[in-house]
Amino acid sequence: MQFGDVPIMLNLKASRTLADWYSDGTPTIEGYLLSHESGIRVLAAPEVPEEGELITAEHVSMAIQGLKETADYIVIDTPQFFHETTLQSLELATEIFLVATPDLPNLKNVHRCLQVLTKLGLGDKVKIIVNRVAKDLGISIEQFDQHLSHEAWHKLPNDPRPVVEAANQGNPVVLLNPKAKISQRIADMTADVIDEAEEEEETPPKRGFRLFARQK
């Protein structure tokens, strides 16, 4: 709700935002989505941080329900703290992807986050993604898993050059540099999400993630 970076990461001008949807009386939400050339559509965070404070958990629920009518997959980028709007998103989520880096301060925070989610009855939804994995950086994945008593679901390599380049150009790294190690791992991870969704729903392949088909 505050300081959202998704539009700038996709080189999109936030001409319409979640705050506009709220101010207009929460009409059909599809008209407030920004379109990216990849096929992704974005519901942008408010441009002014104070406007984000006006959005309640009920509004979040309404927005998600509206998006379900127009999208095969909904990805929610949450802040790094528990707020009523975040909790509502987590309640409605099918899966919760907890992104972590293999260092001690982050490990402590991830451990606390897992404890909170477990107390809220959301622990079974959590899948841990370890980001910026490198042999010469941070603690080992084995130590990471052991301390959390929760095995990492996917591991993304420390591949800063293509990631920084993608961020500066406002173009997803999987499009800008599909052969990069990080893009390959994201493609693998996304393919697993699709496979699991199809197994649960027994439906044809989803259109929303064709972009991330595995690169050989």
C-alpha positions, 0 to 999 in steps of 0.5 A: 500500500506504500512505496510499491515498486512494481510499476517502475520495475515494469516501466509502467506509468501508474496512471491508475492505482488502487487509491483511484479505485477506492476513491471512485467507489470501488467499481469493477476493478479491471478498468484500473489495471495497467497492461504490460507488453508481456501480458501481465496486468498490474494493480498499482499501489497508491502514488501517495503513501498516505492514500494507502492508509485509507485502504482497509482489509475489506477493500483488499478482499473486494479487490482480490475477489474482483481480480479472480474474475479476470485473472488465472493467477494473482500475485500479491506483493506484500510489505515486510510487516504484518498489517490488516491488509497484509493479513487479509491477503495471506488469508485469501492466498492459495500459497505464501512464498516467503523470500529469504536471503541466507544470512543470520539477521534474515534467518532470525526474521524468517523464523519469527515470521514462520512462527506468526504464520503458524499461530495464525493457521497459515503455516501449511501455505508457506513455501520458502524461496531462498534468494541470492544463494552463493557458495561463498556468501552467507550460511549454507542452505543445509544450516538454513533449513535445519534452523528453520525446520522447514526445507527451502522450496526453491533456491535462486542464485546470486546473479546480480548483473542481469537483475540490476540491469533488468531493474534499471531498464524496467524489463523483467529479467526473464524477458531481458535475459532469459538465458541468465541463471536467475531467469532459468531458476525463476522459469523452473519455479514458475513451472512448478507453480503451474504444475501444482495448480493444474494437478489441483484443478485438473484444468488446461494450461493457464494462459497467465504464465506461458511467458515463463515456460522453461528455457532450454 
